Amino acid sequence: MLGLAVLFGSIVGFALGLTGGGGGVFAVPLLVYGLAIAPREAVGISLAAVGGTAMFGAISRLLRGEVELRTGLLFSLAGMVGAPVGAYWSKLVPERLLLVLFALLMFAVAYRMWSKAKNPKVASGVCSTESDRPRNGRDRSACQRDKDGTLRLTSRCARLLVLVGLLTGVLSGMFGVGGGFVIVPALVLFSGMAIHQAVGTSLFVIVLVSVSGVISHMAAGNPLSLEVAIQFMIGGFAGMWLGNVVATHLKGPTLQKAFSFAVVLVAMFVIVKSVVL
């Protein structure tokens, strides 16, 4: 049990180190099918382990100035409100259906990442910078950034970011994922943040949202094995370090495609185990 928990944690940490998110989509299947932990308890352990591992990466990136605190805090506050809602909903859903919904979420994640890898320069139309803002006519983008990259946090922009943050929190509380696979593209597309800052800010948000999710999970009376969560985090720290090293030597699209392929395989396994067997 100890060796497997550390090994599985390193896989989760490796995914977090590479992409700034996505580790949670592996954590729940590994806990359920690798360690024979009940799905509801796996959600809580996943939140605790992913949040702890993300904190390890967030601190180093914060020291390097790769975390946009103002935007991250806005996302985090909204996500911390959404997490208890997701935790409550998860208690109302049968465990087998919860796993099937989780697998469908994984397919959506894989599709998004594969599409982004094939065409990484697709514009979102919701955020603009000083350089690409139209000279004539009104700029209809929800968020704008100045030439130095500073985000203009208007009321319209804040509402958009809060909405996406709430969605992230609901997904985190319901499925035990940190929400990084939602946060990173949302920060890039909706706030116009540079990718390296989006990864760092995502890890910062994951920490706070996961804390809210764990508290909500335990308050709802769901079990949580701290022993397994700690073992997962130990492996996660090593995986996070290795993921950061590998990420510096591989191209982004290659990493995204490989990650997408792995997520599809895991999702298919979950569907087969939940529905067929």
N, C-alpha and C positions, 0 to 999 in steps of 0.2 A: 504493500500500500504506500509506504513512504517513498520508495524509489519511483513508483509510477506517478504519484502526485507531483513530485519535483520535476519529473520528465515532462508531464503534461503542462505544468506551469511554465516550463521553459519554451514550449511551443507557443503558448499564449503570449508570453513576453516577447518572443521573436517577432510575431506578427505585429505587436504594438510598436516595437522598435523600428520596423520597416515602414509602416504606413501611418503611425499615429492613431491607429484605431483598427478594429477588426478582430482583436484578440478574443473578445467576448463571444463571437460566433463559433469559435472553436471550444471555448471553455465548457459550456453546458453539455454538448455531446460527449466530450472527453470525460466529464464527471459522471454522466448518466450511464454511458456504455463502457467506459474504461474502468471506473471505480464503483459501479453499481450503486450510485447514489440516487435517491428519489428526485424526480424533476424539480419539485418545489424547493427542496433543500439545495439542489444544484444551482438554482437561480441566485440564492443568497450567497453561496460560496463564490460563485462567479463574480458577483458584484464586489465582494470584499477583495478577492484576489486581483481582479482587473484594476480596481481602484488603487490598491497598494502598489501594484507594479507600475501603474501610470505615474504615481507620485515620484517614484524613483527616477523616471525619465523627465518628468516635468521640472524637478528641482534643477537638474543640470541645464536644461534649456532656458529656464528662467534666469539663471546666472549668466547665460550667453546672450540674453536679451532677445530670445526668440519666442517670447510669450507676450501677446497684446492683452494686458491685464483688463483694461476697460471693457473691451468686447467680450473677453473670456468671462468676466464677472457677470455681465448681462446674460450671457448664455447659461451660466451656471445657476443663477438665481431662478431663471425660468425652468431649467431642467430639474432643479430640486423641488419645485412645485409639482411638476409632472410625474416625478418618480413614484410618489405615494399613490397616485391615481393608477399607474400601471401595475403597482404591487397589489392593489385592491382588485383590479380586473383579473389578474392572474389567478387569484384565489377562487374566482367564479367559474373558471374554465377547467374542464376535465383534463387530467395530466396528458393523456394521449393526444387530445386536440391541441394542447399547448405546444407539444413537440412538433406536430404537423404545421402549426402556424409559424413556429420558429424556423422550420425548414423552408417554408415559403418566403420568409423574411431573408433567409440566406440566399435564395435564388435571386431575390431583388437586389441584394448587395452585390452579388457576383456580376449581374447584368450591368449595374451602374459602373462598377470598377472596370469591367471589360470595355464598355463603351467609352469611358474616359481615357483608357489606355490607347484605344484606336484613334481617337480624335481629341487630344488633350487641350486644344485651343478653341473649343466651342464656346462661344460667348453666351452668357446667361441672360443678358438684357436687364438684370436687376441691380447691377452695380457698375459704376463708371469711374474713371479717373480723370484728372484734369486734361491729360493728353488725348483721350478718346472721346471727350465730351463734345457734342455737336456745337458748331460755332453759331449756327442759325437755328432758331426754334428752341422749344423747351425740352430740357433733359428730363425724361420720364423715369429714369432709374431710381429705384427705391433708396439706394445708398450711394454716396459719392466720396471719393478720396481726393485730397490735395496732391500737389506734385511730390511732396515729401512722403506720401503714403499715409498721412494722418486721416483717419476716418471721420467724416462729418456725421455725427450721431444725431440726426434729425429725428423728430417724432415718428415720421413714416418709416425710417430705417430701423429705429428702435422697436417698433411694433413688429416688423418683419422678423428681426432677430429673436425677439421674445417668442414669437409663434413657433419658429424652428426649434428654439431651445425647449419649449414645452413638449414638442413632439419627441425630441431626443430623450427627455426625462421619462415620458410614458413608455417608450421602447425599452429603456434601461430597467425600469421597475417591473415591467411585464416579463421580459425575456432574460434578464440578468446580463445584458450586454452593456458595455460602457457607453456606447453610442458614437464612438469615434468614426465609424463608417458613415454616419450622418453628419457629424460635426465638421470633419475636414472638408468635404465638398461644399457644405453650407457656408463655411467661413470663406472659402475661395470664391464661390459663385455669388453669394448674397452680400458679403461684406467687402469683396475685392482684395482680400488678404493674400499676401505672397505665400506660396506653398510651404516654405520652411517655417514661417511663422504660424501657419495654420496647423501644422503638425504639433508644434510646441504648445500652442493655445489649446488644441484639442486634448492633449494629455492633462493640462491644467483643469479643463472643464470636466473631464472624465473623473478626476479625483473627487471633486465636490459633488457631482451628480451621484457617483457611486456611494458616497457617504450617506446621502439622503435615501438612496435605494435600500441600503443595508438596514438603516434605522427603521424604515417603513416595513421592510420584510420581517424584522424581528418583532416589531410592534403588532404585526398582524398574527403573531403566534406561530410563524413558520420556523422550523428548526434551522440551525446554522452551526456547522462543525468548524470551530476556530482552528482546530488542529490541522484539518485538511486545507483550510484557507491559507494558513501560514506556510505550509509546505508548498502550496501552489505559488505563493509569493516568492519564496526562496528560489524556486526554479525560474519564476518570472523575471527576477532581477538579472540572472545570468542570460536569459533569452533576450531581454531588453538590450543589454550591452552588446551581445552578438548581432542583434538586428540592426543596431545603429552602425556597427562596423561594416556589415554587408551592404547596407543601404548606400554607403559612400562609394561603393565600387560597382554598383549595378544601376542601369538606367531605370527611371521611374516606370515607363510603360511596361518594361519586361517584368518588373516586380508586381505590377498591378495585374497583369495577365496570369502570372503564376499563382497569385493569391486568389484570383477569381476561379481558376480551375480547381484549386484545392477546396474552396468553399462549396462549389457545385458537387464535388465528390462527397463531402461530409453531409450536405443536404440530402443527397440521394440515399445515403446510408441511413440517415434519420427517418426518411419516409418509409424505406423498406422495413426497418425495425419496428416502426410505429403502426404501420398499416398492414403490411403483408404478413409479418411474423406474429 
